[in-house]
């Protein structure tokens, strides 16, 4: 698959990893639909990228909202060729803390957004991808999800977050197998510690300390590095059913 002339839906495309990916894909000749719950952020990125980008306010947990976003890609750009799932939220809460057990509602919220929301986008988009004409090699689309190294190295207080990202890792291969007959590839990127809006709120000394934990390069990952990997996954047809860590060889300690 070539990026140039293709259209991609990017959930969480209004900031961080999703915004960096939107910029790279547009600069490479593609079109993007930015599906984000944050209207201000999504609209700003869309305005920056011009006619090759469209914003649709989207709650990824809402089936109808996702259908509108997918439909917008097809209606405006005459097709949909891939999805990059970057939408998600974080949480730090211990299984048993000083105030008692982990709140069940907060655990459920993380699973609902990060895992079920991701799957919601996959299933709706895959239905459209499956119905379109295949390339000469039989490919109809590519779906790239975002997990985290917390799926493998979850730290203290990350039970909910690690479970949600572990679920994304766990469903990558079976969904790739499900959709193989439809010519749709499914992959997952598991980033380490990246420069995202969440980390941007931390003091610079804390950010530097986090980056120093990474073996090499000893710094925080940059969103454009995530975007470059996503672009390669789009273009390399043999990559399918795989989870790829991008973390500078970091293995997270317990805390």
Residue frames as qw, qx, qy, qz and C-alpha x, y, z in Angstrom:
[[0.000, 0.887, 0.462, 0.000, 0.00, 0.00, 0.00],
 [0.398, 0.289, -0.005, 0.871, 1.16, 3.49, -0.85],
 [0.122, -0.543, -0.471, 0.685, 0.40, 6.46, 1.40],
 [0.076, 0.268, -0.257, -0.925, 0.14, 8.86, -1.50],
 [0.433, -0.059, -0.541, -0.719, -3.43, 9.01, -2.75],
 [0.467, -0.307, -0.828, 0.047, -4.75, 6.89, 0.14],
 [0.377, -0.609, 0.014, -0.698, -7.06, 7.92, 2.97],
 [0.475, -0.045, -0.781, 0.403, -6.60, 7.09, 6.65],
 [0.515, -0.738, -0.220, -0.376, -8.80, 7.46, 9.70],
 [0.422, 0.240, -0.602, 0.634, -6.80, 8.47, 12.78],
 [0.554, -0.726, -0.386, -0.134, -8.53, 8.18, 16.13],
 [0.586, -0.696, -0.040, 0.413, -7.01, 10.53, 18.69],
 [0.641, 0.388, 0.218, 0.626, -5.51, 12.48, 15.80],
 [0.043, -0.952, -0.145, -0.267, -5.87, 15.84, 17.50],
 [0.268, -0.860, 0.410, -0.141, -2.69, 15.58, 19.57],
 [0.614, -0.484, 0.623, 0.014, 0.42, 13.57, 20.39],
 [0.430, -0.141, 0.828, 0.330, 1.09, 10.40, 18.42],
 [0.463, 0.597, 0.654, 0.022, -2.05, 10.73, 16.33],
 [0.198, 0.939, 0.023, -0.281, -1.36, 14.33, 15.29],
 [0.223, -0.622, 0.631, 0.407, 2.23, 13.50, 14.33],
 [0.465, 0.127, 0.841, 0.244, 0.98, 10.61, 12.22],
 [0.391, 0.799, 0.438, -0.128, -1.62, 12.82, 10.53],
 [0.041, 0.885, -0.260, -0.384, 1.07, 15.35, 9.62],
 [0.308, -0.393, 0.778, 0.382, 3.40, 12.73, 8.16],
 [0.476, 0.356, 0.794, 0.124, 0.69, 11.02, 6.12],
 [0.326, 0.890, 0.255, -0.191, -0.56, 14.29, 4.67],
 [0.058, -0.817, 0.439, 0.368, 2.98, 15.42, 3.91],
 [0.351, -0.202, 0.862, 0.306, 3.45, 12.08, 2.13],
 [0.252, 0.055, -0.593, -0.763, 0.47, 12.71, -0.15],
 [0.185, -0.347, -0.920, 0.009, -2.28, 11.02, 1.83],
 [0.377, -0.519, -0.157, -0.751, -5.62, 12.21, 3.18],
 [0.239, -0.072, -0.837, 0.488, -6.64, 11.91, 6.83],
 [0.481, -0.631, -0.329, -0.512, -9.85, 12.02, 8.81],
 [0.161, 0.254, -0.665, 0.684, -9.06, 13.06, 12.36],
 [0.619, -0.510, -0.502, -0.325, -11.53, 11.42, 14.72],
 [0.333, 0.098, -0.581, 0.737, -11.08, 12.98, 18.14],
 [0.292, -0.700, -0.642, 0.109, -13.32, 13.79, 21.09],
 [0.291, -0.605, -0.109, 0.733, -11.49, 17.11, 21.55],
 [0.461, 0.799, 0.371, 0.108, -13.02, 19.50, 19.03],
 [0.044, -0.964, 0.187, 0.183, -10.55, 22.32, 19.64],
 [0.452, -0.510, 0.656, 0.325, -7.47, 20.15, 19.23],
 [0.610, 0.273, 0.703, 0.244, -8.81, 18.23, 16.26],
 [0.361, 0.891, 0.274, 0.001, -9.92, 21.37, 14.45],
 [0.162, -0.883, 0.340, 0.281, -6.53, 23.00, 14.98],
 [0.503, -0.264, 0.735, 0.371, -4.63, 20.11, 13.40],
 [0.530, 0.553, 0.623, 0.156, -7.11, 19.99, 10.53],
 [0.184, 0.970, 0.060, -0.145, -6.70, 23.71, 9.86],
 [0.323, -0.697, 0.537, 0.349, -2.93, 23.26, 9.82],
 [0.491, -0.079, 0.803, 0.328, -3.07, 20.43, 7.27],
 [0.263, 0.314, -0.349, -0.843, -5.56, 21.98, 4.84],
 [0.732, 0.172, -0.194, -0.630, -7.84, 20.21, 2.38],
 [0.575, 0.213, -0.789, -0.032, -6.17, 16.84, 2.86],
 [0.175, -0.077, -0.830, 0.525, -7.47, 16.66, 6.45],
 [0.467, -0.477, -0.343, -0.661, -10.98, 16.60, 7.87],
 [0.043, -0.154, 0.755, -0.636, -12.02, 16.64, 11.51],
 [0.606, -0.382, -0.523, -0.463, -14.95, 14.66, 12.87],
 [0.341, -0.454, 0.550, -0.612, -15.76, 14.95, 16.58],
 [0.775, 0.023, -0.589, -0.226, -15.83, 11.32, 17.63],
 [0.590, -0.459, 0.562, -0.356, -16.33, 9.31, 20.78],
 [0.337, 0.344, -0.846, -0.230, -14.70, 6.01, 19.81],
 [0.172, 0.066, 0.919, -0.348, -16.97, 4.14, 22.22],
 [0.522, 0.468, 0.337, -0.629, -20.06, 5.28, 20.30],
 [0.570, 0.188, 0.733, 0.318, -20.91, 3.10, 17.31],
 [0.370, 0.838, 0.398, 0.048, -22.87, 5.78, 15.46],
 [0.096, -0.929, 0.217, 0.282, -20.13, 8.37, 15.93],
 [0.456, -0.373, 0.696, 0.410, -17.51, 6.00, 14.53],
 [0.532, 0.464, 0.673, 0.223, -19.75, 5.20, 11.56],
 [0.209, 0.960, 0.143, -0.117, -20.03, 8.92, 10.82],
 [0.255, -0.767, 0.471, 0.353, -16.23, 9.31, 10.92],
 [0.515, -0.050, 0.779, 0.355, -15.70, 6.33, 8.63],
 [0.438, 0.692, 0.568, 0.080, -18.47, 7.52, 6.32],
 [0.041, 0.948, -0.069, -0.309, -16.89, 10.96, 6.12],
 [0.360, -0.483, 0.657, 0.453, -13.66, 9.43, 4.80],
 [0.454, 0.275, 0.794, 0.295, -15.53, 7.55, 2.10],
 [0.270, 0.853, 0.443, -0.063, -17.75, 10.48, 1.13],
 [0.019, -0.943, 0.146, 0.300, -15.08, 13.19, 1.03],
 [0.115, -0.654, 0.676, 0.318, -12.06, 11.27, -0.21],
 [0.780, 0.323, -0.329, -0.423, -13.84, 8.49, -2.13],
 [0.846, 0.083, -0.520, 0.081, -12.46, 5.67, -0.05],
 [0.538, -0.731, 0.370, -0.197, -10.79, 4.47, 3.13],
 [0.741, 0.430, -0.508, 0.087, -7.52, 2.58, 3.03],
 [0.576, 0.052, -0.655, 0.486, -6.34, 2.41, 6.61],
 [0.512, -0.798, -0.166, -0.273, -6.91, 3.16, 10.27],
 [0.441, 0.268, -0.577, 0.634, -4.47, 4.27, 12.94],
 [0.579, -0.693, -0.396, -0.166, -5.94, 3.94, 16.43],
 [0.392, 0.304, -0.428, 0.756, -4.25, 6.41, 18.78],
 [0.445, -0.590, -0.017, -0.674, -7.15, 7.42, 21.04],
 [0.721, -0.243, -0.613, 0.213, -6.80, 6.42, 24.68],
 [0.325, -0.814, 0.153, -0.456, -6.56, 7.56, 28.28],
 [0.487, 0.247, -0.722, 0.424, -4.38, 6.73, 31.28],
 [0.656, -0.653, -0.077, -0.370, -4.92, 6.05, 34.97],
 [0.354, 0.330, -0.741, 0.465, -2.77, 5.48, 38.04],
 [0.668, -0.423, 0.165, -0.590, -4.58, 3.61, 40.82],
 [0.022, 0.330, -0.928, 0.174, -3.44, 0.74, 43.02],
 [0.498, -0.230, -0.798, -0.249, -5.41, -2.47, 43.43],
 [0.527, -0.707, -0.450, 0.137, -5.61, -1.66, 47.13],
 [0.297, 0.539, -0.150, 0.774, -4.69, 1.89, 48.11],
 [0.123, 0.009, -0.580, 0.805, -4.84, 4.02, 51.21],
 [0.463, 0.039, 0.119, -0.877, -8.51, 4.77, 50.50],
 [0.764, 0.112, 0.534, -0.343, -9.49, 1.15, 49.87],
 [0.665, 0.145, 0.666, 0.306, -9.83, -1.05, 46.77],
 [0.123, -0.062, 0.515, 0.846, -9.39, 0.12, 43.20],
 [0.488, 0.381, 0.258, -0.742, -12.58, 1.81, 42.05],
 [0.558, 0.247, 0.776, 0.160, -14.47, -0.49, 39.74],
 [0.420, 0.844, 0.295, -0.153, -15.88, 2.37, 37.68],
 [0.026, 0.851, -0.412, -0.324, -12.44, 3.79, 36.90],
 [0.426, -0.225, 0.836, 0.263, -11.16, 0.34, 35.89],
 [0.524, 0.520, 0.674, 0.018, -14.17, -0.14, 33.62],
 [0.267, 0.913, 0.031, -0.307, -13.72, 3.32, 32.06],
 [0.131, -0.656, 0.639, 0.379, -10.13, 2.58, 31.01],
 [0.428, 0.064, 0.880, 0.194, -11.14, -0.77, 29.50],
 [0.437, 0.715, 0.513, -0.187, -14.13, 0.84, 27.78],
 [0.238, 0.906, -0.153, -0.316, -12.12, 3.59, 26.09],
 [0.104, -0.656, 0.693, 0.282, -8.75, 1.97, 25.41],
 [0.273, -0.082, 0.946, 0.154, -9.80, -1.57, 24.56],
 [0.394, 0.547, 0.730, -0.108, -13.47, -1.61, 23.63],
 [0.251, 0.849, 0.015, -0.464, -13.21, 1.77, 21.89],
 [0.052, -0.530, 0.712, 0.458, -10.29, 0.54, 19.81],
 [0.291, 0.139, 0.935, 0.147, -12.18, -2.60, 18.86],
 [0.366, 0.710, 0.479, -0.363, -15.25, -0.53, 17.98],
 [0.217, 0.771, -0.313, -0.510, -13.22, 1.47, 15.45],
 [0.167, -0.297, 0.887, 0.312, -11.65, -1.72, 14.08],
 [0.363, 0.323, 0.874, -0.028, -14.93, -3.52, 13.47],
 [0.369, 0.796, 0.292, -0.381, -16.72, -0.56, 11.89],
 [0.139, 0.751, -0.455, -0.458, -13.79, 0.38, 9.66],
 [0.265, -0.214, 0.909, 0.240, -13.04, -3.23, 8.68],
 [0.507, 0.512, 0.671, -0.179, -16.59, -3.62, 7.39],
 [0.381, 0.866, -0.021, -0.324, -16.01, -0.76, 4.95],
 [0.077, -0.642, 0.698, 0.308, -12.48, -1.86, 4.05],
 [0.481, 0.009, 0.875, 0.054, -13.73, -5.37, 3.26],
 [0.538, 0.645, 0.510, -0.185, -16.25, -4.07, 0.72],
 [0.241, 0.856, -0.226, -0.396, -13.84, -2.09, -1.42],
 [0.843, 0.499, -0.198, 0.037, -11.78, -3.20, -4.39],
 [0.796, -0.459, 0.216, 0.329, -8.46, -4.89, -3.63],
 [0.059, 0.786, -0.491, -0.371, -5.07, -3.90, -4.99],
 [0.690, 0.442, -0.533, -0.212, -3.27, -6.13, -7.48],
 [0.236, 0.295, -0.871, 0.314, -1.79, -8.05, -4.53],
 [0.493, -0.428, -0.746, -0.132, -5.20, -8.53, -2.89],
 [0.275, -0.222, -0.522, 0.777, -4.80, -5.92, -0.16],
 [0.112, -0.740, -0.532, -0.395, -7.82, -3.89, 0.92],
 [0.246, -0.867, 0.054, -0.431, -6.51, -2.01, 3.92],
 [0.559, 0.119, -0.613, 0.546, -4.36, -1.84, 7.02],
 [0.519, -0.785, -0.168, -0.294, -5.28, -1.26, 10.66],
 [0.491, 0.285, -0.528, 0.631, -2.67, -0.08, 13.16],
 [0.576, -0.743, -0.315, -0.133, -3.47, -0.02, 16.87],
 [0.159, 0.643, -0.476, 0.579, -1.60, 1.60, 19.74],
 [0.790, -0.445, -0.410, 0.104, -0.82, -0.42, 22.85],
 [0.171, -0.876, 0.360, -0.274, 2.03, 0.36, 25.26],
 [0.464, 0.318, -0.779, 0.276, 4.99, -1.38, 26.81],
 [0.425, -0.259, 0.537, -0.681, 2.78, -1.34, 29.92],
 [0.889, 0.068, -0.197, -0.408, 1.06, -4.32, 28.28],
 [0.833, 0.176, -0.476, 0.222, 4.25, -6.27, 29.09],
 [0.469, 0.087, -0.489, 0.731, 5.91, -4.23, 31.88],
 [0.336, -0.759, -0.331, -0.450, 2.96, -2.79, 33.78],
 [0.242, 0.312, -0.536, 0.746, 4.04, -0.79, 36.81],
 [0.133, -0.387, -0.737, 0.538, 2.54, -0.31, 40.26],
 [0.218, 0.530, 0.288, -0.767, -0.79, 1.45, 39.86],
 [0.290, 0.363, -0.516, -0.720, -1.21, 0.40, 36.21],
 [0.391, 0.132, 0.905, -0.105, -3.54, -2.57, 36.57],
 [0.511, 0.669, 0.420, -0.340, -6.33, -0.96, 34.52],
 [0.295, 0.799, -0.334, -0.403, -4.07, 0.67, 31.94],
 [0.104, -0.411, 0.882, 0.206, -1.92, -2.43, 31.48],
 [0.482, 0.268, 0.821, -0.150, -5.01, -4.61, 31.16],
 [0.510, 0.748, 0.199, -0.375, -6.46, -2.35, 28.47],
 [0.257, 0.746, -0.531, -0.307, -3.24, -2.28, 26.48],
 [0.292, -0.234, 0.927, 0.034, -2.65, -5.98, 27.04],
 [0.603, 0.453, 0.599, -0.270, -6.07, -6.59, 25.54],
 [0.470, 0.793, -0.176, -0.345, -5.04, -4.70, 22.40],
 [0.003, -0.550, 0.820, 0.159, -1.90, -6.81, 22.16],
 [0.434, 0.002, 0.888, -0.150, -3.89, -10.00, 22.69],
 [0.618, 0.567, 0.466, -0.283, -6.46, -9.29, 20.00],
 [0.156, 0.705, -0.438, -0.536, -3.95, -8.26, 17.31],
 [0.065, -0.236, 0.920, 0.307, -3.18, -11.73, 15.95],
 [0.321, 0.377, 0.861, -0.113, -6.73, -13.15, 16.05],
 [0.372, 0.771, 0.214, -0.471, -8.14, -10.09, 14.30],
 [0.105, 0.601, -0.616, -0.499, -5.35, -10.29, 11.71],
 [0.164, -0.005, 0.973, 0.163, -6.34, -13.90, 11.14],
 [0.360, 0.583, 0.627, -0.370, -10.02, -12.98, 11.01],
 [0.340, 0.832, 0.040, -0.437, -9.42, -10.34, 8.36],
 [0.334, -0.385, 0.701, 0.500, -6.76, -12.12, 6.31],
 [0.408, 0.384, 0.791, 0.248, -9.36, -13.47, 3.91],
 [0.197, 0.909, 0.348, -0.117, -10.52, -9.88, 3.39],
 [0.614, 0.480, 0.021, 0.627, -7.05, -8.65, 2.52],
 [0.223, -0.895, 0.060, -0.382, -6.77, -6.45, 5.61],
 [0.613, 0.169, -0.556, 0.535, -3.59, -6.36, 7.68],
 [0.520, -0.809, -0.128, -0.241, -3.70, -5.68, 11.44],
 [0.620, 0.232, -0.425, 0.617, -0.74, -4.50, 13.51],
 [0.470, -0.858, -0.208, -0.004, -0.04, -2.92, 16.88],
 [0.398, 0.557, -0.362, 0.632, 2.63, -0.48, 17.99],
 [0.672, -0.638, -0.338, 0.167, 3.64, -0.58, 21.66],
 [0.256, 0.771, -0.217, 0.542, 5.39, 2.71, 22.49],
 [0.572, -0.203, -0.518, 0.602, 7.63, 3.28, 25.49],
 [0.192, -0.725, -0.324, 0.577, 7.89, 6.69, 27.16],
 [0.386, 0.460, 0.422, 0.679, 7.00, 9.30, 24.55],
 [0.040, -0.161, -0.136, 0.977, 6.63, 13.06, 24.50],
 [0.118, -0.553, -0.745, -0.354, 2.84, 13.31, 24.67],
 [0.228, -0.665, -0.074, -0.707, 0.50, 15.96, 26.10],
 [0.791, -0.562, -0.232, -0.060, 0.27, 13.93, 29.31],
 [0.772, -0.191, -0.119, 0.595, 4.03, 13.99, 29.90],
 [0.284, 0.542, 0.089, 0.786, 4.13, 17.61, 28.79],
 [0.439, -0.794, -0.143, -0.396, 2.46, 18.60, 32.06],
 [0.840, -0.413, -0.149, 0.320, 5.36, 17.24, 34.11],
 [0.209, -0.909, 0.255, 0.256, 8.30, 19.39, 35.28],
 [0.583, 0.688, -0.429, -0.040, 11.33, 19.31, 32.99],
 [0.143, -0.544, 0.796, -0.224, 13.43, 17.61, 35.68],
 [0.724, 0.034, 0.618, -0.306, 10.92, 14.75, 35.84],
 [0.785, 0.585, -0.015, -0.202, 10.84, 14.45, 32.05],
 [0.315, 0.709, -0.628, 0.062, 14.62, 14.24, 31.93],
 [0.405, -0.350, 0.795, -0.286, 14.64, 11.59, 34.66],
 [0.831, 0.270, 0.391, -0.288, 12.12, 9.51, 32.70],
 [0.670, 0.692, -0.251, -0.094, 14.18, 9.80, 29.54],
 [0.008, -0.673, 0.727, -0.140, 17.34, 8.77, 31.38],
 [0.731, -0.132, 0.618, -0.256, 15.74, 5.38, 32.11],
 [0.847, 0.508, 0.037, -0.153, 15.83, 4.50, 28.41],
 [0.803, -0.252, 0.331, 0.427, 19.00, 2.51, 27.53],
 [0.206, -0.331, 0.417, 0.821, 19.49, 4.12, 24.10],
 [0.246, 0.487, -0.150, 0.824, 18.72, 6.70, 23.01],
 [0.322, -0.373, -0.666, 0.559, 18.44, 7.98, 26.59],
 [0.170, 0.070, 0.009, -0.983, 15.56, 10.36, 26.05],
 [0.555, 0.385, 0.546, -0.496, 11.82, 10.42, 25.59],
 [0.424, 0.277, 0.731, 0.457, 10.52, 9.13, 22.29],
 [0.143, 0.298, -0.109, -0.937, 9.30, 11.70, 19.78],
 [0.643, 0.431, 0.457, -0.439, 5.83, 11.49, 18.20],
 [0.526, 0.664, -0.359, -0.393, 7.38, 11.76, 14.74],
 [0.011, 0.380, -0.924, -0.041, 9.27, 8.51, 15.45],
 [0.489, 0.245, 0.769, -0.330, 5.98, 6.76, 16.14],
 [0.575, 0.658, 0.078, -0.480, 4.58, 8.28, 12.94],
 [0.264, 0.607, -0.685, -0.304, 7.56, 7.05, 10.91],
 [0.204, -0.099, 0.971, -0.081, 6.98, 3.51, 12.17],
 [0.543, 0.461, 0.549, -0.436, 3.26, 3.71, 11.37],
 [0.491, 0.691, -0.259, -0.463, 4.08, 4.83, 7.82],
 [0.100, 0.427, -0.883, -0.167, 6.47, 1.91, 7.38],
 [0.376, 0.132, 0.880, -0.258, 3.82, -0.53, 8.61],
 [0.580, 0.600, 0.211, -0.509, 1.40, 0.88, 6.06],
 [0.456, 0.700, -0.429, -0.344, 3.87, 0.42, 3.22],
 [0.043, 0.388, -0.920, -0.017, 5.36, -2.97, 4.14],
 [0.753, -0.044, -0.303, -0.583, 2.83, -5.57, 3.03],
 [0.658, 0.052, -0.742, 0.118, 4.52, -8.51, 4.74],
 [0.026, 0.109, -0.643, 0.758, 4.02, -7.00, 8.19],
 [0.617, -0.317, -0.356, -0.627, 0.82, -8.44, 9.63],
 [0.833, -0.408, -0.357, -0.111, -0.43, -9.78, 12.95],
 [0.663, 0.074, -0.393, 0.633, 2.57, -8.37, 14.80],
 [0.360, -0.921, -0.145, 0.038, 3.12, -6.18, 17.88],
 [0.640, 0.407, -0.160, 0.632, 6.17, -3.95, 17.60],
 [0.480, -0.748, -0.214, 0.404, 7.75, -2.22, 20.60],
 [0.419, 0.658, -0.029, 0.625, 9.29, 1.20, 20.01],
 [0.601, -0.787, -0.128, -0.058, 10.99, 1.94, 23.32],
 [0.178, 0.807, -0.494, 0.271, 14.79, 2.26, 23.05],
 [0.602, 0.101, -0.762, 0.217, 15.20, -1.15, 24.76],
 [0.294, -0.377, 0.435, -0.763, 13.40, 0.09, 27.89],
 [0.536, -0.313, -0.783, -0.049, 11.98, -2.47, 30.30],
 [0.313, -0.683, 0.037, -0.659, 9.93, -0.69, 32.93],
 [0.188, 0.128, -0.816, 0.532, 10.77, -1.25, 36.61],
 [0.185, -0.516, -0.824, 0.142, 7.98, -1.90, 39.14],
 [0.072, -0.916, -0.360, 0.164, 7.69, 1.84, 39.86]]
